[in-house]
């Protein structure tokens, strides 16, 4: 207990020394001090304060211009990005990180690729899917040059997800298949199945029920064998959608009902997913002439929609 307290005192003292140092230094040393304080305060989860310190560091580095290495400016922008990300200000976080990546690439920094991959994920979170494609395609090329097959496959998978969000389903299938081939070459079994599940969803949107059913079946087999029940649920959902598309209404309804039972039994219920499942089930019920059941389902779902929408 006393050792822990001693370590904590040393840590506080070190931070106090950094604060005391600010009036005594100038230029790059002053910017470095603000950056170091930002990093320490970020580690404590005080993101607003850490953001302000990182922005101060950035401003000082920017004012110094060519007098100092641009690496400091890049790390300040990346710190701003990480803080904004924690504050859920995703567009701003991605914009800040993109500036860091641009500077680091100009300097041929080895960490540029890692931050660019992070940037691609942030663009995806901010729903800027065109930027995801642009950013991750460049990452994929760099990973291939480095011989990092898994890295390139992950990049292509994210590009496929972005194309799918943009409803570019043919392009998405191409990307997922490329990622799948790379994952398969590296014997990454679960990642192959993740691609199959998304390929199934794209084929469904393209109206190819047989291809969707085949891809979903492959994904289900892997997730079932791996006891990855959450992913198996989503693959089973795609399988049920494909059955309905092929006119196998009773089978599809039964499959979706199985998915619904699993989704409804989870502790952290995904109500958007549940509504999607039941809405599709209601549609099938109407096709089967079970209109009263469908009406009851829609009546119940309306209460949920009013909350989540």
Buried (B, 14 or more C-beta within 10 A) or exposed (E): EEEEEEEEEEEEEEBEEBEEBBEEEEEBEBBBBBBBBBBBBBEEEBBEBBBBBBBBBBBBBBEBEEEBEBBBBBBBBBBBBBBBBBBEBBBBBBBBBBBBBBBBBEEEBEBBBBBBBBBBBBBBBBEBBEBBBBBBBBBBEBBBEEEBBBBBBBBBBBBBBBBBEBEBBEBBBBBBBBBBBBBBEEEBBBBBBBBBBBBBBBBBBBEBBEBBBBBBBBBBBBBBEEEBEEBBBBBBBBBBBBBBBBEBBEBBBBBBBBBBEBBBEEEEEEBEBBBBBBBBBBBBBBEEEBEEBBEEBBEEBEEBEEEEE
